[in-house]
Amino acid sequence: MIQVSPLAIEKIRVLLQKNNVSGGLRLGVVGGGCSGLTYKFKLESEPRSTDRVFEFDGVKLFVDPKSYEHLAGMTLDYHQSLMESGFVFKNPNAQHSCSCGKSFG
């Protein structure tokens, strides 16, 4: 299972509305980054046939099977401060991560 915080749900909802996308947010993992794997986001109209689809308060999250292996148990949060704001990944599968938090291994 993947969890999404209420603030992250609201930020995704705003992104979908702003970009006029009625589907959901694709969350995935690709090779790269300083720690081996990098998170990726993409707004999409509909899920692929093999995706796991999660729904949180009307907001859909699409995850492909290979990415799900690395994301199962993760919580997607959103951090907001005067200095910076952005999505935060709390991933129990990450044995190490880079200082920016966007790459893990």
N, C-alpha and C positions, 0 to 999 in steps of 0.2 A: 504494500500500500504506500501511496505517497500522500503527504498532508500538505495543505497550503494554508497559511495564516490568513485571518480576515483582512489585514491590510494588503497582503499580496493579492488576494482575490479582487479587492477593489482596484488595485493598480492594473491588473490584467483586464478587468472590465473596461476601464478607461482606455487602455491601449486598443482593445477590440473596437470600441465605439469610435474612437478618434480615427482609426484606419478603416472604418466601415466594413469590418469583418464579422460575419455572423457565426462563425464556427468556434474556434478555440485557439489555444496556445499550444504549439508543439514544443515539448521539452525533450531534449536529447543530449547525447554524449558523443563527441567525436575525438579521435586521436589528435594530440597536439598539446600545446601549452608547455609551460616549464615543468609541470609535474606528470605529464603523460596523457591525461584526458582533460577535455575542456567541455563545459556546459554550453549548449546552444539553445536559442529561442527562435521561434518562427510563428507568425500568425498564419493560420490556415483555415480555409472554408469548411473542411470536413476531415474526419480521420481516415486513415488508410485501413484496409480490411484487417490487417494484423495488429493494429494498435490496441493498446489498453486505453480506455477512455475513463477519465475520472471527472466527476462533476461536483463543484463546490458552489453552492448558492447560485446556480444558474451559469457558472463559468466552467467551461470544459478545458481539460488538459489532455493532450494526446501524447502518448509515449510508445515508441516502437519497442519490440521485444528485446533487442540487444541492449538498448539504452536502459530498459527497465532493470536488467541484471545489475547495473551500477547504481540505480536510483531507488530501488526498493527500500522502504523505510525512511526515506529522506523527507525533510520538511522544507518547503520553499517559503521564505519569509521576505519581508521588505523592510529595509532600514532607512530611516529618514532623519537627517540632522542638518545643522547649519552648514556643515562642511561638505557633506555628500549624501547621496541617496541612491538606492538601487536594491536589486534582489539579492538575497543572502541564502546560500545553500547550506543547510545543516544535514550533512550526509554521513550516516554511520558507516558507510562502505568506504569512505575516503580514509586511507591509512596515513596519507600526508597530503598537504595542499600548499600552494604557493601563497605568498603574503597577500596577494590581491583577492584570493578566495575564488577565482574563476577557473582554476586548474587544480586537478587532484590526481592522485594515483593510488 
